[in-house]
Amino acid sequence: MKKMFKRISAILLSGMMVASLAGCGSQKEEKAVLRCKQEQQGYTVEMVFDAKGDKATRLTQTSTLDVAELPQEALDAVDESLKKMEDTYKEMKGVDYSYKKEESKIVETIVIDLSEETIKSMSESGLLPIQSNSDKPVKMISIKQSRESLKENGWTIEE
């Protein structure tokens, strides 16, 4: 049970860390989308980035956990973790968090407005680990750098 909980937490954190890569890019007005997915042992994470040019403007992360085979003790631990996440995210401006329990799965959705203010707030709280190429504060998420990093980390990119 603890291994499953740690695995779930690791996947969530790795998804957020990879998604948080920052960089500079053009400010074109056309809308771009980056979709990526990772599946592992009954757990699927899908991230969709909305963007203008290279600048990500919104991230929607949907995590689906197959709970059909989990023992009650593991289900209780997952439920407790989700409630903590809900409490944490409801305090964050620019972030919508929800989860729902279905017959054999739990679906968690996080929608993040990737404004400079939200990026700063989430990175300061440790919810959005940021990797930057300089000492300057991160002001944007780069679609190009995120795509490259996601590919390197085993994510399936759906163009």
OpenMM code with the backbone's topology and positions (N, CA, C; nanometers):
from openmm import Vec3, app, unit

residues = "MET LYS LYS MET PHE LYS ARG ILE SER ALA ILE LEU LEU SER GLY MET MET VAL ALA SER LEU ALA GLY CYS GLY SER GLN LYS GLU GLU LYS ALA VAL LEU ARG CYS LYS GLN GLU GLN GLN GLY TYR THR VAL GLU MET VAL PHE ASP ALA LYS GLY ASP LYS ALA THR ARG LEU THR GLN THR SER THR LEU ASP VAL ALA GLU LEU PRO GLN GLU ALA LEU ASP ALA VAL ASP GLU SER LEU LYS LYS MET GLU ASP THR TYR LYS GLU MET LYS GLY VAL ASP TYR SER TYR LYS LYS GLU GLU SER LYS ILE VAL GLU THR ILE VAL ILE ASP LEU SER GLU GLU THR ILE LYS SER MET SER GLU SER GLY LEU LEU PRO ILE GLN SER ASN SER ASP LYS PRO VAL LYS MET ILE SER ILE LYS GLN SER ARG GLU SER LEU LYS GLU ASN GLY TRP THR ILE GLU GLU".split()
positions = [
    Vec3(0.0824, -0.1185, 0.0000),
    Vec3(0.0000, 0.0000, 0.0000),
    Vec3(0.0874, 0.1257, 0.0000),
    Vec3(0.1889, 0.1292, 0.0860),
    Vec3(0.2759, 0.2458, 0.0902),
    Vec3(0.3493, 0.2636, -0.0418),
    Vec3(0.3877, 0.1508, -0.1052),
    Vec3(0.4549, 0.1597, -0.2348),
    Vec3(0.3626, 0.2206, -0.3391),
    Vec3(0.2356, 0.1802, -0.3393),
    Vec3(0.1388, 0.2329, -0.4351),
    Vec3(0.1198, 0.3828, -0.4120),
    Vec3(0.1055, 0.4229, -0.2847),
    Vec3(0.0858, 0.5633, -0.2510),
    Vec3(0.2079, 0.6454, -0.2937),
    Vec3(0.3282, 0.5931, -0.2671),
    Vec3(0.4501, 0.6630, -0.3066),
    Vec3(0.4593, 0.6732, -0.4583),
    Vec3(0.4214, 0.5669, -0.5281),
    Vec3(0.4246, 0.5668, -0.6742),
    Vec3(0.3304, 0.6727, -0.7301),
    Vec3(0.2105, 0.6802, -0.6743),
    Vec3(0.1126, 0.7790, -0.7187),
    Vec3(0.1646, 0.9199, -0.6945),
    Vec3(0.2180, 0.9425, -0.5749),
    Vec3(0.2721, 1.0745, -0.5419),
    Vec3(0.3878, 1.1110, -0.6340),
    Vec3(0.4751, 1.0136, -0.6625),
    Vec3(0.5898, 1.0402, -0.7486),
    Vec3(0.5462, 1.0774, -0.8894),
    Vec3(0.4459, 1.0080, -0.9414),
    Vec3(0.3986, 1.0382, -1.0763),
    Vec3(0.3378, 1.1773, -1.0803),
    Vec3(0.2567, 1.2118, -0.9801),
    Vec3(0.1972, 1.3451, -0.9756),
    Vec3(0.3043, 1.4532, -0.9711),
    Vec3(0.4017, 1.4349, -0.8823),
    Vec3(0.5070, 1.5354, -0.8688),
    Vec3(0.5933, 1.5441, -0.9938),
    Vec3(0.6246, 1.4290, -1.0551),
    Vec3(0.7065, 1.4346, -1.1765),
    Vec3(0.6313, 1.5043, -1.2883),
    Vec3(0.5006, 1.4798, -1.2954),
    Vec3(0.4202, 1.5477, -1.3974),
    Vec3(0.4229, 1.6977, -1.3790),
    Vec3(0.4066, 1.7422, -1.2567),
    Vec3(0.4079, 1.8857, -1.2306),
    Vec3(0.5474, 1.9442, -1.2533),
    Vec3(0.6526, 1.8697, -1.2158),
    Vec3(0.7870, 1.9215, -1.2335),
    Vec3(0.8198, 1.9356, -1.3817),
    Vec3(0.7884, 1.8342, -1.4581),
    Vec3(0.8161, 1.8396, -1.6018),
    Vec3(0.7361, 1.9525, -1.6655),
    Vec3(0.6123, 1.9680, -1.6211),
    Vec3(0.5262, 2.0706, -1.6779),
    Vec3(0.5746, 2.2112, -1.6458),
    Vec3(0.6568, 2.2221, -1.5447),
    Vec3(0.6941, 2.3551, -1.4985),
    Vec3(0.8212, 2.4103, -1.5616),
    Vec3(0.8771, 2.3420, -1.6578),
    Vec3(0.9971, 2.3942, -1.7222),
    Vec3(0.9702, 2.5320, -1.7806),
    Vec3(1.0640, 2.6218, -1.7590),
    Vec3(1.0404, 2.7587, -1.8034),
    Vec3(1.1465, 2.8042, -1.9018),
    Vec3(1.1132, 2.9045, -1.9787),
    Vec3(1.2082, 2.9588, -2.0743),
    Vec3(1.1489, 3.0772, -2.1465),
    Vec3(1.2241, 3.1292, -2.2392),
    Vec3(1.1792, 3.2439, -2.3169),
    Vec3(1.1319, 3.1974, -2.4527),
    Vec3(1.0429, 3.2725, -2.5116),
    Vec3(0.9930, 3.2354, -2.6434),
    Vec3(0.9176, 3.3496, -2.7060),
    Vec3(0.8688, 3.3259, -2.8258),
    Vec3(0.7955, 3.4293, -2.8981),
    Vec3(0.6578, 3.4500, -2.8373),
    Vec3(0.5992, 3.5625, -2.8647),
    Vec3(0.4673, 3.5962, -2.8118),
    Vec3(0.3652, 3.6013, -2.9252),
    Vec3(0.3694, 3.5060, -3.0161),
    Vec3(0.2751, 3.5007, -3.1265),
    Vec3(0.1339, 3.4888, -3.0715),
    Vec3(0.0390, 3.5363, -3.1475),
    Vec3(-0.0997, 3.5360, -3.1020),
    Vec3(-0.1761, 3.4082, -3.1337),
    Vec3(-0.1236, 3.3239, -3.2254),
    Vec3(-0.1998, 3.2038, -3.2560),
    Vec3(-0.1985, 3.1088, -3.1362),
    Vec3(-0.3045, 3.0296, -3.1267),
    Vec3(-0.3183, 2.9379, -3.0147),
    Vec3(-0.2522, 2.8047, -3.0479),
    Vec3(-0.1767, 2.7526, -2.9554),
    Vec3(-0.1108, 2.6234, -2.9707),
    Vec3(-0.1533, 2.5330, -2.8560),
    Vec3(-0.1448, 2.4043, -2.8800),
    Vec3(-0.1811, 2.3086, -2.7755),
    Vec3(-0.0755, 2.1989, -2.7723),
    Vec3(-0.0363, 2.1593, -2.6530),
    Vec3(0.0531, 2.0460, -2.6334),
    Vec3(-0.0207, 1.9460, -2.5462),
    Vec3(-0.0363, 1.8236, -2.5950),
    Vec3(-0.1000, 1.7164, -2.5189),
    Vec3(0.0039, 1.6084, -2.4926),
    Vec3(0.0058, 1.5586, -2.3700),
    Vec3(0.0983, 1.4514, -2.3388),
    Vec3(0.0334, 1.3572, -2.2376),
    Vec3(0.0834, 1.2348, -2.2361),
    Vec3(0.0203, 1.1322, -2.1545),
    Vec3(0.1263, 1.0364, -2.1033),
    Vec3(0.1037, 0.9867, -1.9822),
    Vec3(0.1916, 0.8853, -1.9257),
    Vec3(0.1050, 0.7843, -1.8514),
    Vec3(0.1306, 0.6559, -1.8759),
    Vec3(0.0554, 0.5499, -1.8104),
    Vec3(0.1517, 0.4582, -1.7378),
    Vec3(0.1101, 0.4175, -1.6166),
    Vec3(0.1941, 0.3285, -1.5378),
    Vec3(0.1090, 0.2554, -1.4351),
    Vec3(0.1013, 0.1261, -1.4448),
    Vec3(0.0375, 0.0386, -1.3471),
    Vec3(-0.0992, 0.0877, -1.3002),
    Vec3(-0.1901, 0.1067, -1.3929),
    Vec3(-0.3257, 0.1468, -1.3576),
    Vec3(-0.3429, 0.2940, -1.3267),
    Vec3(-0.2413, 0.3732, -1.3551),
    Vec3(-0.2458, 0.5161, -1.3264),
    Vec3(-0.2104, 0.5912, -1.4539),
    Vec3(-0.2964, 0.6831, -1.4968),
    Vec3(-0.2747, 0.7600, -1.6189),
    Vec3(-0.2775, 0.9086, -1.5861),
    Vec3(-0.1797, 0.9803, -1.6375),
    Vec3(-0.1760, 1.1257, -1.6227),
    Vec3(-0.1737, 1.1849, -1.7626),
    Vec3(-0.2662, 1.2761, -1.7881),
    Vec3(-0.2705, 1.3467, -1.9155),
    Vec3(-0.2616, 1.4959, -1.8875),
    Vec3(-0.1706, 1.5628, -1.9583),
    Vec3(-0.1568, 1.7075, -1.9443),
    Vec3(-0.1858, 1.7727, -2.0783),
    Vec3(-0.2618, 1.8802, -2.0735),
    Vec3(-0.2915, 1.9589, -2.1925),
    Vec3(-0.2514, 2.1031, -2.1625),
    Vec3(-0.1593, 2.1535, -2.2431),
    Vec3(-0.1149, 2.2915, -2.2298),
    Vec3(-0.1837, 2.3742, -2.3380),
    Vec3(-0.2469, 2.4830, -2.3012),
    Vec3(-0.2933, 2.5826, -2.3973),
    Vec3(-0.1843, 2.6889, -2.4020),
    Vec3(-0.1627, 2.7462, -2.5205),
    Vec3(-0.0525, 2.8403, -2.5338),
    Vec3(-0.0776, 2.9423, -2.6424),
    Vec3(-0.0053, 3.0500, -2.6328),
    Vec3(0.0074, 3.1495, -2.7386),
    Vec3(0.1543, 3.1479, -2.7761),
    Vec3(0.1817, 3.1018, -2.8984),
    Vec3(0.3216, 3.0854, -2.9381),
    Vec3(0.3873, 2.9835, -2.8471),
    Vec3(0.5017, 3.0180, -2.7902),
    Vec3(0.5753, 2.9270, -2.7026),
    Vec3(0.5335, 2.9416, -2.5556),
    Vec3(0.4518, 3.0381, -2.5264),
    Vec3(0.4134, 3.0662, -2.3870),
    Vec3(0.2865, 2.9891, -2.3494),
    Vec3(0.3001, 2.8974, -2.2531),
    Vec3(0.1844, 2.8235, -2.2032),
    Vec3(0.0974, 2.9183, -2.1211),
    Vec3(-0.0328, 2.9154, -2.1470),
    Vec3(-0.1250, 3.0036, -2.0757),
    Vec3(-0.2116, 2.9278, -1.9748),
    Vec3(-0.2299, 2.7984, -1.9989),
    Vec3(-0.3098, 2.7180, -1.9065),
    Vec3(-0.2648, 2.5724, -1.9155),
    Vec3(-0.2652, 2.5059, -1.8012),
    Vec3(-0.2335, 2.3638, -1.7941),
    Vec3(-0.3522, 2.2923, -1.7319),
    Vec3(-0.4002, 2.1887, -1.7995),
    Vec3(-0.5048, 2.1035, -1.7443),
    Vec3(-0.4447, 1.9647, -1.7287),
    Vec3(-0.4373, 1.9187, -1.6051),
    Vec3(-0.3827, 1.7861, -1.5766),
    Vec3(-0.4953, 1.6980, -1.5255),
    Vec3(-0.5154, 1.5852, -1.5921),
    Vec3(-0.6169, 1.4891, -1.5517),
    Vec3(-0.5468, 1.3590, -1.5153),
    Vec3(-0.5647, 1.3155, -1.3929),
    Vec3(-0.5038, 1.1920, -1.3443),
    Vec3(-0.6140, 1.0921, -1.3160),
    Vec3(-0.5986, 0.9715, -1.3674),
    Vec3(-0.6985, 0.8672, -1.3488),
    Vec3(-0.6326, 0.7462, -1.2842),
    Vec3(-0.6872, 0.7031, -1.1729),
    Vec3(-0.6351, 0.5887, -1.0992),
    Vec3(-0.7385, 0.4775, -1.1004),
    Vec3(-0.6977, 0.3604, -1.1492),
    Vec3(-0.7838, 0.2421, -1.1471),
    Vec3(-0.7796, 0.1856, -1.0059),
    Vec3(-0.8926, 0.1872, -0.9372),
    Vec3(-0.8974, 0.1432, -0.7978),
    Vec3(-0.9677, 0.0089, -0.7799),
    Vec3(-1.0009, -0.0557, -0.8895),
    Vec3(-1.0764, -0.1814, -0.8826),
    Vec3(-1.0049, -0.2875, -0.8002),
    Vec3(-0.8730, -0.2923, -0.8075),
    Vec3(-0.7965, -0.3974, -0.7395),
    Vec3(-0.7308, -0.3514, -0.6095),
    Vec3(-0.7516, -0.2276, -0.5692),
    Vec3(-0.6860, -0.1772, -0.4493),
    Vec3(-0.7579, -0.2231, -0.3226),
    Vec3(-0.6814, -0.2612, -0.2201),
    Vec3(-0.7438, -0.2959, -0.0919),
    Vec3(-0.7992, -0.1703, -0.0242),
    Vec3(-0.8898, -0.1889, 0.0679),
    Vec3(-0.9556, -0.0767, 0.1350),
    Vec3(-0.8553, 0.0164, 0.2030),
    Vec3(-0.7511, -0.0396, 0.2597),
    Vec3(-0.6497, 0.0418, 0.3275),
    Vec3(-0.5838, 0.1391, 0.2293),
    Vec3(-0.5546, 0.0919, 0.1084),
    Vec3(-0.4947, 0.1776, 0.0066),
    Vec3(-0.5945, 0.2825, -0.0405),
    Vec3(-0.7203, 0.2437, -0.0557),
    Vec3(-0.8246, 0.3396, -0.0954),
    Vec3(-0.8382, 0.4508, 0.0077),
    Vec3(-0.8315, 0.4153, 0.1348),
    Vec3(-0.8401, 0.5150, 0.2419),
    Vec3(-0.7227, 0.6126, 0.2349),
    Vec3(-0.6021, 0.5610, 0.2078),
    Vec3(-0.4837, 0.6463, 0.1973),
    Vec3(-0.4954, 0.7409, 0.0781),
    Vec3(-0.5444, 0.6903, -0.0344),
    Vec3(-0.5633, 0.7743, -0.1533),
    Vec3(-0.6663, 0.8823, -0.1245),
    Vec3(-0.7766, 0.8446, -0.0606),
    Vec3(-0.8818, 0.9404, -0.0276),
    Vec3(-0.8289, 1.0506, 0.0640),
    Vec3(-0.7503, 1.0131, 0.1628),
    Vec3(-0.6925, 1.1116, 0.2546),
    Vec3(-0.5998, 1.2074, 0.1797),
    Vec3(-0.5196, 1.1527, 0.0878),
    Vec3(-0.4290, 1.2351, 0.0083),
    Vec3(-0.5057, 1.3330, -0.0799),
    Vec3(-0.6134, 1.2869, -0.1420),
    Vec3(-0.6944, 1.3738, -0.2278),
    Vec3(-0.7592, 1.4869, -0.1486),
    Vec3(-0.8058, 1.4574, -0.0299),
    Vec3(-0.8656, 1.5620, 0.0538),
    Vec3(-0.7625, 1.6678, 0.0920),
    Vec3(-0.6398, 1.6253, 0.1208),
    Vec3(-0.5320, 1.7201, 0.1520),
    Vec3(-0.5000, 1.8070, 0.0307),
    Vec3(-0.4954, 1.7431, -0.0874),
    Vec3(-0.4689, 1.8187, -0.2092),
    Vec3(-0.5796, 1.9212, -0.2333),
    Vec3(-0.7020, 1.8806, -0.2121),
    Vec3(-0.8152, 1.9707, -0.2319),
    Vec3(-0.8045, 2.0918, -0.1398),
    Vec3(-0.7702, 2.0684, -0.0136),
    Vec3(-0.7543, 2.1784, 0.0824),
    Vec3(-0.6405, 2.2714, 0.0411),
    Vec3(-0.5319, 2.2140, -0.0047),
    Vec3(-0.4165, 2.2937, -0.0466),
    Vec3(-0.4487, 2.3794, -0.1676),
    Vec3(-0.5079, 2.3181, -0.2690),
    Vec3(-0.5334, 2.3902, -0.3936),
    Vec3(-0.6454, 2.4931, -0.3832),
    Vec3(-0.7410, 2.4737, -0.2946),
    Vec3(-0.8499, 2.5717, -0.2875),
    Vec3(-0.8009, 2.7071, -0.2368),
    Vec3(-0.6850, 2.7091, -0.1744),
    Vec3(-0.6256, 2.8341, -0.1278),
    Vec3(-0.5453, 2.9051, -0.2365),
    Vec3(-0.5204, 2.8377, -0.3476),
    Vec3(-0.4352, 2.8926, -0.4529),
    Vec3(-0.5182, 2.9704, -0.5545),
    Vec3(-0.4829, 3.0959, -0.5759),
    Vec3(-0.5482, 3.1765, -0.6776),
    Vec3(-0.4995, 3.1301, -0.8151),
    Vec3(-0.5919, 3.1153, -0.9100),
    Vec3(-0.5559, 3.0744, -1.0446),
    Vec3(-0.5515, 2.9239, -1.0640),
    Vec3(-0.5975, 2.8474, -0.9626),
    Vec3(-0.5950, 2.7015, -0.9705),
    Vec3(-0.7329, 2.6466, -0.9348),
    Vec3(-0.7845, 2.5582, -1.0194),
    Vec3(-0.9089, 2.4870, -0.9908),
    Vec3(-0.8746, 2.3408, -0.9733),
    Vec3(-0.9194, 2.2821, -0.8631),
    Vec3(-0.8895, 2.1420, -0.8321),
    Vec3(-1.0192, 2.0680, -0.8038),
    Vec3(-1.0296, 1.9489, -0.8578),
    Vec3(-1.1455, 1.8659, -0.8259),
    Vec3(-1.1091, 1.7191, -0.8449),
    Vec3(-1.1856, 1.6339, -0.7796),
    Vec3(-1.1722, 1.4908, -0.8036),
    Vec3(-1.3084, 1.4274, -0.7868),
    Vec3(-1.3257, 1.3159, -0.8552),
    Vec3(-1.4509, 1.2433, -0.8424),
    Vec3(-1.4212, 1.0948, -0.8388),
    Vec3(-1.5011, 1.0270, -0.7602),
    Vec3(-1.4889, 0.8822, -0.7485),
    Vec3(-1.5955, 0.8206, -0.8369),
    Vec3(-1.5517, 0.7317, -0.9216),
    Vec3(-1.6440, 0.6581, -1.0062),
    Vec3(-1.6395, 0.5117, -0.9636),
    Vec3(-1.7096, 0.4275, -1.0342),
    Vec3(-1.7216, 0.2877, -0.9949),
    Vec3(-1.5872, 0.2189, -0.9694),
    Vec3(-1.4974, 0.2262, -1.0630),
    Vec3(-1.3698, 0.1561, -1.0471),
    Vec3(-1.2488, 0.2469, -1.0655),
    Vec3(-1.2708, 0.3790, -1.0603),
    Vec3(-1.1586, 0.4703, -1.0775),
    Vec3(-1.1833, 0.6019, -1.0051),
    Vec3(-1.0741, 0.6724, -0.9849),
    Vec3(-1.0779, 0.8069, -0.9291),
    Vec3(-1.0155, 0.8979, -1.0339),
    Vec3(-1.0841, 1.0075, -1.0653),
    Vec3(-1.0356, 1.1028, -1.1647),
    Vec3(-1.0110, 1.2363, -1.0944),
    Vec3(-0.8878, 1.2833, -1.1044),
    Vec3(-0.8462, 1.4094, -1.0425),
    Vec3(-0.8153, 1.5080, -1.1545),
    Vec3(-0.8659, 1.6314, -1.1425),
    Vec3(-0.8422, 1.7335, -1.2434),
    Vec3(-0.7870, 1.8595, -1.1776),
    Vec3(-0.6771, 1.9085, -1.2342),
    Vec3(-0.6160, 2.0333, -1.1876),
    Vec3(-0.6049, 2.1248, -1.3091),
    Vec3(-0.6634, 2.2431, -1.3001),
    Vec3(-0.6532, 2.3422, -1.4072),
    Vec3(-0.5775, 2.4620, -1.3502),
    Vec3(-0.4671, 2.4956, -1.4145),
    Vec3(-0.3796, 2.6021, -1.3649),
    Vec3(-0.3692, 2.7130, -1.4689),
    Vec3(-0.4066, 2.8336, -1.4290),
    Vec3(-0.3862, 2.9528, -1.5107),
    Vec3(-0.2381, 2.9867, -1.4978),
    Vec3(-0.1634, 2.9750, -1.6058),
    Vec3(-0.0186, 2.9920, -1.5993),
    Vec3(0.0241, 3.1380, -1.6142),
    Vec3(-0.0434, 3.2238, -1.5385),
    Vec3(-0.0020, 3.3637, -1.5338),
    Vec3(0.1248, 3.3739, -1.4492),
    Vec3(0.1953, 3.4837, -1.4642),
    Vec3(0.3181, 3.5056, -1.3876),
    Vec3(0.2909, 3.4963, -1.2370),
    Vec3(0.1787, 3.5530, -1.1937),
    Vec3(0.1418, 3.5525, -1.0519),
    Vec3(0.1179, 3.4101, -0.9995),
    Vec3(0.0466, 3.3293, -1.0769),
    Vec3(0.0184, 3.1916, -1.0346),
    Vec3(0.1450, 3.1077, -1.0337),
    Vec3(0.2288, 3.1229, -1.1357),
    Vec3(0.3554, 3.0497, -1.1406),
    Vec3(0.4386, 3.0824, -1.0173),
    Vec3(0.4484, 3.2097, -0.9844),
    Vec3(0.5270, 3.2515, -0.8680),
    Vec3(0.4690, 3.1938, -0.7397),
    Vec3(0.3397, 3.2052, -0.7217),
    Vec3(0.2734, 3.1556, -0.6009),
    Vec3(0.2906, 3.0048, -0.5851),
    Vec3(0.2692, 2.9299, -0.6938),
    Vec3(0.2794, 2.7838, -0.6854),
    Vec3(0.4232, 2.7380, -0.6667),
    Vec3(0.5187, 2.8063, -0.7297),
    Vec3(0.6585, 2.7655, -0.7122),
    Vec3(0.7061, 2.7973, -0.5708),
    Vec3(0.6623, 2.9101, -0.5140),
    Vec3(0.6998, 2.9453, -0.3775),
    Vec3(0.6415, 2.8475, -0.2757),
    Vec3(0.5248, 2.7915, -0.3059),
    Vec3(0.4620, 2.6966, -0.2138),
    Vec3(0.5098, 2.5533, -0.2365),
    Vec3(0.5947, 2.5312, -0.3371),
    Vec3(0.6475, 2.3985, -0.3649),
    Vec3(0.5562, 2.3103, -0.4482),
    Vec3(0.4460, 2.3661, -0.4984),
    Vec3(0.3523, 2.2880, -0.5789),
    Vec3(0.3893, 2.2836, -0.7261),
    Vec3(0.4784, 2.3699, -0.7680),
    Vec3(0.5204, 2.3752, -0.9072),
    Vec3(0.6725, 2.3916, -0.9091),
    Vec3(0.7450, 2.2795, -0.9015),
    Vec3(0.8917, 2.2892, -0.9039),
    Vec3(0.9369, 2.3478, -1.0372),
    Vec3(1.0210, 2.4461, -1.0321),
    Vec3(1.0635, 2.5181, -1.1519),
    Vec3(1.2106, 2.4917, -1.1793),
    Vec3(1.2410, 2.4642, -1.3064),
    Vec3(1.3786, 2.4548, -1.3524),
    Vec3(1.4007, 2.5733, -1.4454),
    Vec3(1.4999, 2.6547, -1.4154),
    Vec3(1.5239, 2.7740, -1.4949),
    Vec3(1.6683, 2.7769, -1.5432),
    Vec3(1.6907, 2.8466, -1.6541),
    Vec3(1.8254, 2.8599, -1.7095),
    Vec3(1.9004, 2.9780, -1.6503),
    Vec3(1.8382, 3.0549, -1.5617),
    Vec3(1.9039, 3.1722, -1.5052),
    Vec3(1.8589, 3.1913, -1.3605),
    Vec3(1.9137, 3.2949, -1.2970),
    Vec3(1.8767, 3.3263, -1.1592),
    Vec3(1.7522, 3.4142, -1.1519),
    Vec3(1.7032, 3.4583, -1.2656),
    Vec3(1.5858, 3.5448, -1.2689),
    Vec3(1.4608, 3.4652, -1.2336),
    Vec3(1.3611, 3.5312, -1.1751),
    Vec3(1.2355, 3.4611, -1.1453),
    Vec3(1.1686, 3.4120, -1.2737),
    Vec3(1.1099, 3.2971, -1.2680),
    Vec3(1.0420, 3.2395, -1.3831),
    Vec3(0.9106, 3.3132, -1.4048),
    Vec3(0.8872, 3.3547, -1.5290),
    Vec3(0.7673, 3.4305, -1.5611),
    Vec3(0.6753, 3.3577, -1.6579),
    Vec3(0.7261, 3.2486, -1.7182),
    Vec3(0.6448, 3.1766, -1.8156),
    Vec3(0.6890, 3.0311, -1.8254),
    Vec3(0.6014, 2.9488, -1.8802),
    Vec3(0.6311, 2.8088, -1.9084),
    Vec3(0.6470, 2.7967, -2.0598),
    Vec3(0.7579, 2.7417, -2.1040),
    Vec3(0.7873, 2.7256, -2.2456),
    Vec3(0.7294, 2.5945, -2.2981),
    Vec3(0.6489, 2.6028, -2.4034),
    Vec3(0.5935, 2.4831, -2.4669),
    Vec3(0.7067, 2.3999, -2.5280),
    Vec3(0.7985, 2.4658, -2.5959),
    Vec3(0.9083, 2.3946, -2.6612),
    Vec3(0.9908, 2.3164, -2.5591),
    Vec3(1.0317, 2.3820, -2.4515),
    Vec3(1.1136, 2.3143, -2.3510),
    Vec3(1.0342, 2.2067, -2.2780),
    Vec3(0.9067, 2.2313, -2.2530),
    Vec3(0.8239, 2.1311, -2.1865),
    Vec3(0.8105, 2.0069, -2.2741),
    Vec3(0.7864, 2.0268, -2.4049),
    Vec3(0.7737, 1.9145, -2.4982),
    Vec3(0.9006, 1.8295, -2.4959),
    Vec3(1.0168, 1.8938, -2.5065),
    Vec3(1.1444, 1.8214, -2.5074),
    Vec3(1.1650, 1.7435, -2.3782),
    Vec3(1.1383, 1.8069, -2.2667),
    Vec3(1.1583, 1.7414, -2.1379),
    Vec3(1.0605, 1.6258, -2.1169),
    Vec3(0.9365, 1.6458, -2.1576),
    Vec3(0.8373, 1.5399, -2.1441),
    Vec3(0.8777, 1.4174, -2.2263),
    Vec3(0.9228, 1.4400, -2.3494),
    Vec3(0.9690, 1.3283, -2.4333),
    Vec3(1.0843, 1.2551, -2.3667),
    Vec3(1.1806, 1.3307, -2.3145),
    Vec3(1.2970, 1.2713, -2.2481),
    Vec3(1.2569, 1.1888, -2.1268),
    Vec3(1.1470, 1.2240, -2.0646),
    Vec3(1.1025, 1.1552, -1.9432),
    Vec3(0.9959, 1.0487, -1.9693),
    Vec3(0.9816, 1.0078, -2.0950),
    Vec3(0.8957, 0.8949, -2.1259),
    Vec3(0.7489, 0.9260, -2.1503),
    Vec3(0.7141, 1.0522, -2.1608),
    Vec3(0.5750, 1.0889, -2.1881),
    Vec3(0.5460, 1.0702, -2.3362),
    Vec3(0.4241, 1.0339, -2.3680),
    Vec3(0.3778, 1.0252, -2.5060),
    Vec3(0.3250, 1.1621, -2.5447),
    Vec3(0.3785, 1.2183, -2.6497),
    Vec3(0.3360, 1.3507, -2.6965),
    Vec3(0.2345, 1.3318, -2.8075),
    Vec3(0.1200, 1.3931, -2.7919),
    Vec3(0.0141, 1.3863, -2.8928),
    Vec3(0.0036, 1.5230, -2.9578),
    Vec3(0.0597, 1.5361, -3.0760),
    Vec3(0.0625, 1.6664, -3.1453),
    Vec3(-0.0688, 1.6925, -3.2141),
] * unit.nanometer
topology = app.Topology()
chain = topology.addChain("A")
for resn in residues:
    res = topology.addResidue(resn, chain)
    for name in ("N", "CA", "C"):
        topology.addAtom(name, app.Element.getBySymbol(name[0]), res)
